[in-house]
Amino acid sequence: MNRPLTLIALLIAMTACRPSGSVQEEPKAFSPTEQQAAAEVSPVQNQNLQRTIAAEGFSSKGSIQAMTEVPVYSRINEQIVGFDIVLGQRVRKGEVVARLSRTALEDQIVRGKAELEQAEYQYQAILMGQGYKRGEIDQAPEEIKRQARIRSGCNTAEAALKQLEHELTYCTITAPMTGAVSRIDATLYSAATPGVALFYIVDTEHLKVCFDVLENELHKFQPGTKIQVISVAWPDEMHPAVISAISPVVEKNGMVHLEATLSPHPHMMPGMTAIVTLQ
């Protein structure tokens, strides 16, 4: 068989198989930040995000954060005897979230009351030694009684007892704010130590989105500028936000940090990766 004729026949067959009039469009080029954000999601989500980015004309990768997250501490060293907190649990301000053992403090209070009684007896003995009868002690001059209370140790015993009774209230730990339990570091029957957090509460009703923009894009933003936020987890949902803070410093890489107040939504969670676009 003639080899040139064979090659010509193959070329004719390949040309016939190609659809007539088809022109392949060049794909839209995305910035490195946009490509990185799109690469972190599934192919379907990737397409949704790229369509949104192309339509909006601006995008930046950011993260959703809570405006407030507070640790819950114990003020005294005692064993945890009540601790039913679970991760994600909603708590309200003032709600009892943990209980500490009261045994040691209650024993100290019993001894404190006995010491106060002993001091009060000594106080009366001092005044009676100065010539005042038992029924006439209250008629003694205030300065005489004040000195007698100091010498008897009555003031010291009274203050110590009040301190113990006040510390007893620390055995009941309440939530300092309304929110959700975001992290737990303590366990039931472990020792509570002042300065070491038992768990953390995050305010999920007040969120913000933090992101960076190039210096040459900063003119597009000012406090009050409205933006749209798309979470990687829910790429079909757009959530409104308003610029609330702009860093006064341009970083070495030419980026400026911005923050925006985000409207609360059940699908918005602290720590989420988000794509920010101009509204």
C-alpha positions in Angstrom: 0.0 0.0 0.0 1.2 3.5 -0.9 2.4 5.2 2.4 1.6 8.8 1.4 -2.0 7.9 0.5 -2.4 6.2 3.9 -1.3 9.4 5.7 -3.6 11.6 3.6 -6.6 9.2 4.4 -5.9 9.5 8.2 -5.7 13.3 8.0 -9.1 13.4 6.2 -10.7 11.1 8.8 -9.4 13.2 11.8 -10.7 16.4 10.1 -14.1 14.8 9.6 -14.4 13.8 13.2 -13.8 17.4 14.5 -17.0 19.4 14.9 -17.3 22.2 12.3 -17.1 25.8 13.5 -15.9 24.8 17.0 -13.6 27.3 18.6 -12.1 26.6 22.0 -12.2 29.6 24.3 -9.2 30.4 26.5 -10.0 29.7 30.2 -10.2 32.7 32.5 -7.0 33.2 34.5 -7.4 33.5 38.2 -5.1 35.0 40.7 -2.9 32.7 43.0 -5.2 33.5 46.0 -8.3 32.6 44.0 -6.7 29.4 42.7 -5.6 28.4 46.2 -9.2 28.9 47.6 -10.7 27.0 44.7 -8.3 24.1 45.1 -9.5 23.4 48.7 -13.1 22.5 47.7 -14.7 19.8 45.6 -14.9 20.1 41.7 -18.6 21.1 41.9 -17.9 23.7 44.6 -14.8 24.8 42.7 -17.0 25.6 39.6 -19.4 27.6 41.8 -16.7 29.6 43.4 -15.0 30.4 40.1 -18.3 31.6 38.6 -18.8 33.9 41.6 -15.3 35.2 41.5 -15.5 35.9 37.7 -18.9 37.7 38.2 -17.7 39.9 41.1 -14.4 40.8 39.7 -12.7 40.8 43.2 -12.1 38.1 45.7 -9.9 37.4 48.7 -9.5 34.4 50.9 -10.3 35.0 54.5 -11.4 33.3 57.7 -14.4 33.6 59.9 -13.6 34.3 63.5 -15.6 35.0 66.7 -15.4 38.5 68.1 -15.3 37.1 71.7 -14.0 33.8 73.1 -13.5 33.7 76.9 -11.9 31.0 79.1 -13.8 29.8 82.2 -11.5 29.6 85.3 -11.8 28.3 88.9 -10.7 30.8 91.6 -9.7 28.1 94.1 -7.9 24.8 94.2 -10.6 22.2 94.6 -11.7 18.9 92.9 -14.3 19.2 90.2 -17.4 17.2 91.3 -19.9 18.5 88.8 -19.0 18.9 85.2 -21.6 18.1 82.5 -20.3 20.3 79.7 -20.0 18.9 76.2 -18.4 20.4 73.1 -20.8 22.7 71.2 -23.2 23.0 74.1 -25.1 26.3 74.3 -24.9 28.0 77.7 -26.4 31.3 79.0 -24.7 33.9 81.1 -25.1 33.0 84.8 -25.9 29.4 84.1 -24.1 26.9 86.5 -21.5 25.1 84.4 -19.4 23.3 87.0 -19.3 22.6 90.7 -16.3 22.1 93.0 -16.0 20.1 96.2 -17.2 22.1 99.3 -15.9 19.7 101.9 -12.6 21.3 102.7 -14.0 24.8 102.9 -16.9 23.8 105.0 -14.5 22.1 107.5 -12.5 25.4 107.6 -15.6 27.4 108.2 -16.5 25.2 111.2 -13.1 25.8 112.7 -13.3 29.5 111.8 -16.6 29.8 113.7 -15.0 28.1 116.8 -12.0 30.5 116.6 -14.4 33.5 116.4 -16.3 32.3 119.5 -13.0 31.9 121.3 -11.9 35.4 120.3 -15.3 36.9 121.4 -14.9 35.2 124.8 -11.4 36.7 125.1 -12.8 40.1 124.2 -15.3 40.0 127.0 -12.7 38.8 129.5 -10.5 41.8 128.6 -13.3 44.3 129.2 -14.3 42.5 132.4 -10.7 42.7 133.6 -11.0 46.5 133.2 -13.9 46.6 135.6 -16.9 46.3 133.3 -19.5 43.7 134.3 -20.8 41.2 131.8 -24.1 43.1 131.3 -22.3 46.5 131.0 -19.8 45.6 128.3 -21.8 47.4 125.6 -21.6 50.6 127.7 -17.8 50.8 127.5 -16.4 53.6 125.4 -15.9 52.8 121.7 -12.1 53.2 121.9 -11.8 50.8 124.8 -13.9 48.2 122.9 -11.9 48.7 119.7 -8.6 48.0 121.6 -10.1 45.0 123.3 -11.2 43.5 119.9 -7.7 44.0 118.5 -6.1 42.4 121.6 -8.5 39.4 121.6 -8.1 38.7 117.9 -11.8 39.1 117.4 -11.3 41.3 114.2 -8.9 38.8 112.7 -11.1 35.8 113.4 -14.1 37.6 111.9 -12.3 38.6 108.7 -11.0 35.0 108.2 -14.5 33.6 108.6 -16.0 36.0 106.1 -13.2 35.2 103.6 -13.9 31.4 103.9 -17.7 32.0 103.5 -17.0 34.1 100.4 -14.7 31.4 98.9 -17.4 28.9 99.4 -19.4 30.7 96.7 -16.5 29.9 94.3 -17.4 26.3 94.4 -20.3 27.1 92.1 -18.9 28.2 88.7 -21.3 30.0 86.3 -20.9 31.0 82.6 -19.5 34.5 82.2 -21.3 35.0 78.9 -23.8 33.5 76.6 -22.4 31.3 73.8 -21.3 27.8 72.9 -18.6 25.6 74.4 -15.7 25.7 71.9 -13.0 23.8 73.8 -12.8 21.6 77.0 -9.5 21.2 78.9 -10.9 19.8 82.2 -12.5 16.5 83.2 -14.9 15.4 86.0 -13.1 14.7 89.3 -9.9 16.4 88.1 -8.3 19.2 90.1 -9.3 22.8 89.3 -6.4 25.2 89.4 -6.6 29.0 89.4 -5.2 30.4 86.2 -5.8 27.2 84.2 -8.9 27.3 82.0 -11.5 24.6 82.5 -13.1 25.3 79.1 -13.8 28.1 76.6 -17.0 29.8 75.5 -17.3 31.4 72.1 -19.9 33.9 71.1 -21.3 32.5 67.9 -23.9 35.3 67.5 -21.2 37.9 66.8 -18.8 36.9 64.1 -16.4 38.6 61.8 -14.5 37.8 58.7 -10.8 38.6 58.5 -9.0 38.9 55.1 -6.1 40.7 53.4 -6.1 42.8 50.3 -3.3 44.2 48.1 -2.2 47.7 48.7 -3.4 48.8 45.3 -6.9 47.4 46.1 -7.3 49.3 49.4 -9.1 52.2 47.7 -12.1 49.9 47.2 -12.7 49.6 51.0 -13.6 51.9 53.8 -15.5 51.4 57.1 -19.0 50.7 56.2 -18.3 49.1 52.8 -20.6 46.2 52.1 -19.1 42.9 51.0 -20.3 39.3 50.4 -18.9 36.3 52.1 -19.0 32.8 50.7 -18.0 29.9 53.0 -16.1 27.0 51.4 -18.5 24.6 53.2 -21.6 26.3 51.7 -20.5 27.8 48.3 -24.0 28.4 47.1 -24.8 30.8 50.0 -23.8 34.4 50.1 -23.8 36.3 53.4 -23.6 40.0 53.8 -20.9 41.7 55.9 -19.8 45.3 56.5 -16.2 46.5 56.8 -15.6 47.4 60.5 -11.8 47.7 60.8 -8.9 48.4 58.5 -5.3 48.0 59.6 -3.3 51.2 59.5 -0.2 49.2 58.5 0.8 47.8 55.2 2.7 44.5 55.7 6.0 43.8 54.1 4.3 41.7 51.4 2.2 44.6 50.4 -1.0 43.3 52.0 -3.4 45.2 54.3 -5.5 43.4 56.9 -9.3 44.1 57.0 -12.1 42.9 59.2 -15.8 42.9 58.6 -18.8 42.3 60.8 -20.7 39.2 59.6 -24.4 38.7 60.1 -25.1 35.6 62.2 -26.3 32.4 60.4 -26.5 28.8 61.4 -24.0 27.8 58.7 -21.4 30.4 59.8 -18.9 29.0 62.3 -15.6 30.4 63.7 -12.6 29.0 61.9 -14.3 28.5 58.5 -12.4 29.4 55.3 -14.3 32.0 53.3 -14.1 33.9 50.1 -14.8 37.6 50.3 -16.2 39.5 47.3 -17.3 43.1 46.8 -21.1 43.5 46.9 
